[in-house]
């Protein structure tokens, strides 16, 4: 599209693209954070009276591994039991590892993930033989709420794109449809045969197509 001076002009949805993108991303972050906080507050995962969604033992549990990174440099023993409770936007995973004698639990890890569609915040707690000098570490047994960078990025992008589609998608489709049908992109006036370079209805500068619109 060009104005009366032959200069290219952008459609309304292309003006201030950087500002639009920043606003959408900020809104996406706020939505992703709000979803994570709401699920953290109201998911009810703290009440484990219901049966676990998943509860496996032995080789299958070992294949799933620990829910999060262990707090020690040396590896923890293989997982012998792995359980998960899940609701919309939240899930809790608990794993147990047996002691070398195989008769008692020596390690336990509990991780809670909040956010949708990807977890945005994670809370992990660890249990190990704290009095064993061989397993001394400066790491804390409770991480508190921590951000999950991958989840923050993916959820922000998804919510931002969804918001853009809701706010600007219909206008973009209408603009392209009107342009394809040789109508004014602002008011929809039929411009077939118009070679003036301006919409006679609303005065918007238009791109003339002499070979296509000129009367024969």
N, C-alpha and C positions, 0 to 999 in steps of 0.2 A: 504494500500500500504506500502511495506517495502523495505529498501535498501539492498545492498549486505551484510551488517552486521546484518540483521534481525531486524533493528530498524524501527519503524513505521515512515513514512514521510507523511506530510500533502499535499494535492493538493494545487495548486497555489492560489486558491481562499480562502483558510483557513489560509494563512500566514498573520501575522500582523493583526489579526481580530480586536483588540482594536483600532488600528490606522484607519482601514477602517471604523469602526462604528463611530468613532469620526469625521472623514472627512464627512461622509454621514450626520450625525446629524447637523454639522455646515452648510453644504450646504443646508440642509432642512430648517434650521432657516433663512438663507439668502433668500431662495426662498419664504418662507412664508411671511417674512417681505417685500420683494419686491412686492409681489402680493397685500399686504395690502396698501402699500404706493402708488402704481399705481392706485388702485381703489379709494383711498382717494383723489388723485389728479385729476383723470380723470372720475370719475363716473358720475359727473353732478348732484349729489343729491342736490346741493345747489340751483338748479333751479327747483322749485316746480311748474312749469307752467302746467305740466301734471297731470292728475287725479291720485289719490292715488290708489295703487294696492289693498289695503284693507281699508275699511272705515265703521266701525260698531258703533252702539249706544246701550245705555241701558244695559240690562243684558249681552249681548254678549261682549260688551266693558268691563264691570266690570269683566267678567270671564277671559279676557286676562290680566288684571292688568296693573300696571305701567311697562314701558319698562326696568327700572333699579331700584336699591335700592334707596329708598327715603332718603333725607339728614337729616331727623328728627327721633328721637327715637320713638315718637308716630306716629301711622299710619296716612297716608293721607286718605282723603275721597275716596270712590269708583270712579273708572273711569267711566265717562259718554259718552265719545267718544274716539275711538282708531283708528288711521290711520297708514298706512304703505306705503312707496314708496320703491320699490326694483329694482335693476338692478344686473347684474352679479358681484358678489364679494362685493356688498354694499347694505345696506338697511337703511332706516330712519323710526323710529317709533315715533309718537307723540300721547300723551294721555292727555286728559283734565278731570279735576274733578270739579264737581259743588260745589258751596258754600252751606252752610246749608239751605239757602232759596230756593235752587234749581233753581234760576233764573239767576245766573251769574257764571262765571268760577273763581274758587279761586286757583286752582292748574294747572300747566301745566308742562309736562316733554317731552323733545325731545332728543332722543338717536340715534346716527349714528354708524353703525357697519361696519367695513371694514375688508376684508380678505376672502379667499376661501380655502377649503369648509366651514371652521368655521371662525367666526370673530376673528381677532387678535388684533385689536385696536378698542376702543370705545370712543366716545365723547358724553357727556351728559350735557344738560343744564336744569336748574330747575327754575320755577317761583312759588312763594307763597307770601302770605301777609307779605312782609319784615318788614313793620312797626308795625305789630302785636306783642307785647311782648310775647304772648303765643307761638309764633313760632320762637323765637330767636334761632339761632344756629351758630356755628363757621364754619359750612360747607360752601363752596363757591358755588355760583349758576352755575358755569361753571367748569367742571372737567378737561377740556382740553383733549388731547389724552392720554388714559390710556391703558395699556396692558390687554388683556383678557387671563389669564393663561391657561385655558382649551383649548382655541383656539390655542394658541401658541404650546402647547404640541401635540394636535391632528394633526394640520397641519404639524408640523415638522416631526412627525412620518410618516405621509402619503407621504409627498414629499421625505423623506429619503428612504422609502421602494420602491417607484416608481423609484427613481434614481438607487437604487441597482439592481432592476429588469432590467432596461435598460442597465446598465454597465456590470453587472456580470451574469444576468440570462441566456443569451445564452451560456456563457462559462460553467456554472454549468451544464446545461442540456446536453451539448456536452460531458462533462467529465463523467457524469453518463451513457450516452448512449454508449460511447466507452468502458467503464469498463464493462457494461452489455454484450456487444457484443464481449468481449475478444479482444479488440483492445488497442493499446497504447494510454493512455490518453493524451499524448503530441502531437504525430504525426499522430495517427489513424492507424498505421500499424497493420495488422492482426496477432495476437499472438497465434492463435489456434495451439496447439501442442508444444508451446514454454515452456520449463521447466528450462531455464537458469537463470531466474530472472532478465533479462535485455532485453530491446527492441533491436533487431538486426539492426533496421533502424536508431534510434536516440540515442541509448545508455541509455535511461531512465530506472532506476530501476523499476521493476514491481513485482507484487505479483504472484508467480507461483502457479498453481493448478495441481499438478502431477496427481491426480486421474482423473481429467477431461481432461487434455491436453496431457498426455503421450500417445504415439501411442500404439495401441493394438497389 
